[in-house]
């Protein structure tokens, strides 16, 4: 082994605990951010669906003129 490799190994070994802590901390941060983004996305989708459903339920009343049918029924009963 060359001296440079030995020195790099010794440096890595000396900082191993700090590197492991840093890696664990970064994994927790990434997991937290991914969870927050997932919750936000699901909330947005749910809110959008709820708004679409309530918008579809709101409908205007329609008036139908049954005069022609009433007249026809009156002619049948005579």
URCORNOR-V600371 format. One record per residue. N is the residue number from 0. RES is the residue in one small letter. OMEGA is omega as a letter, one per 30 degrees, with the letter a starting at -180 (none if undefined). NEAR is the number of other ideal C-beta (glycine too) atoms within 12 Angstrom. D_LAST is the distance of its C-alpha to the last C-alpha in Angstrom with 1 decimal. Layout:
BEGIN
((N;RES;OMEGA;NEAR;D_LAST) (N;RES;OMEGA;NEAR;D_LAST))
END
This chain:
BEGIN
((0;x;l;9;116.0) (1;x;a;8;116.7) (2;x;l;9;117.4) (3;x;l;10;114.2) (4;x;l;11;112.1) (5;x;l;12;114.1) (6;x;l;13;113.6) (7;x;l;14;109.9) (8;x;l;15;109.5) (9;x;l;14;111.5) (10;x;l;14;109.4) (11;x;a;15;106.1) (12;x;a;14;107.5) (13;x;a;12;108.5) (14;x;a;15;105.1) (15;x;a;14;103.1) (16;x;l;12;101.9) (17;x;l;14;100.8) (18;x;l;15;99.0) (19;x;l;14;97.2) (20;x;a;13;96.1) (21;x;l;14;94.9) (22;x;l;15;92.9) (23;x;l;14;91.3) (24;x;l;14;90.4) (25;x;l;14;88.9) (26;x;l;14;86.8) (27;x;l;14;85.5) (28;x;a;14;84.6) (29;x;l;14;82.8) (30;x;l;14;80.9) (31;x;l;14;79.9) (32;x;l;14;78.8) (33;x;l;14;76.8) (34;x;l;14;75.1) (35;x;l;14;74.3) (36;x;l;14;72.8) (37;x;l;14;70.7) (38;x;l;14;69.4) (39;x;l;14;68.6) (40;x;l;14;66.8) (41;x;l;14;64.7) (42;x;l;14;63.9) (43;x;l;14;62.8) (44;x;l;14;60.6) (45;x;l;14;59.0) (46;x;l;14;58.5) (47;x;l;14;56.9) (48;x;l;14;54.6) (49;x;l;14;53.6) (50;x;l;14;52.8) (51;x;a;13;50.8) (52;x;a;12;48.7) (53;x;l;12;48.0) (54;x;l;11;47.2) (55;x;a;10;44.6) (56;x;l;10;43.0) (57;x;l;10;42.6) (58;x;a;8;39.3) (59;x;l;6;37.3) (60;x;a;6;33.8) (61;x;l;6;31.2) (62;x;l;7;28.1) (63;x;a;9;24.9) (64;x;a;9;22.2) (65;x;a;11;18.7) (66;x;a;11;16.9) (67;x;l;11;15.8) (68;x;l;12;14.6) (69;x;l;13;12.7) (70;x;l;13;11.0) (71;x;l;12;10.3) (72;x;l;12;9.0) (73;x;l;12;6.5) (74;x;l;10;5.4) (75;x;a;9;5.5) (76;x;a;8;3.8) (77;x;none;7;0.0))
END
